[in-house]
């Protein structure tokens, strides 16, 4: 293998590591959403059902960012 091939493979691994790092943002976002939902339920217990529904929807949207990062990392590793 030439230097350029090693370099390209190394950059693919570096890109995969950065793509997986999106899971940190996803986790922080989900924690923030859950915390705010608990605060809202504490203020208005009668609205717990609707707050919970919105919280789960928000967490699902936040989770897709982490999943996209994982998919990109897998593609980068196996395509190099």
Residue pairs with C-beta under 8 A, 6 or more apart in sequence:
8 80
9 80
12 76
12 77
12 79
12 80
13 76
13 77
13 80
15 72
15 73
15 76
16 72
16 73
16 74
16 76
16 77
17 73
19 69
19 70
19 72
19 73
19 76
20 69
20 70
20 73
21 69
22 65
22 66
22 68
22 69
23 66
23 69
23 70
25 65
25 66
26 62
26 63
26 65
26 66
26 69
27 66
29 62
29 65
30 59
30 62
30 63
33 55
33 58
33 59
33 62
34 55
34 59
37 51
37 52
37 54
37 55
40 47
40 51
41 47
41 48
41 51
41 52
44 51
